[in-house]
Amino acid sequence: IGLTVTVRAQSREHLDDIYRALTGHPMVKVVL
């Protein structure tokens, strides 16, 4: 399965938090 998601972050810190949450999830293989 492939999935593309558009994220609207309010700040760089918010974007970093989202990135960490995604990369830390066991079902997520790649985050660009």
C-alpha positions in Angstrom: 0.0 0.0 0.0 1.2 3.5 -0.8 -0.1 6.7 0.8 0.6 10.3 0.2 -0.4 12.8 2.8 -0.2 16.6 2.8 0.6 18.1 6.2 0.1 21.7 7.2 2.4 22.5 10.1 2.2 25.7 12.2 5.9 25.9 12.8 9.2 24.1 12.3 8.8 22.6 15.8 5.3 21.3 14.9 6.7 19.8 11.6 9.5 18.1 13.6 7.0 16.7 16.1 4.9 15.2 13.2 8.1 13.8 11.6 9.2 12.1 14.8 5.7 10.7 15.4 5.6 9.2 11.9 9.1 7.8 11.9 8.5 6.3 15.3 5.5 4.3 14.2 6.1 0.6 13.5 3.8 0.6 10.4 5.6 3.5 8.7 8.5 2.5 6.6 9.6 5.7 4.8 9.0 9.4 5.6 10.2 12.0 3.1 
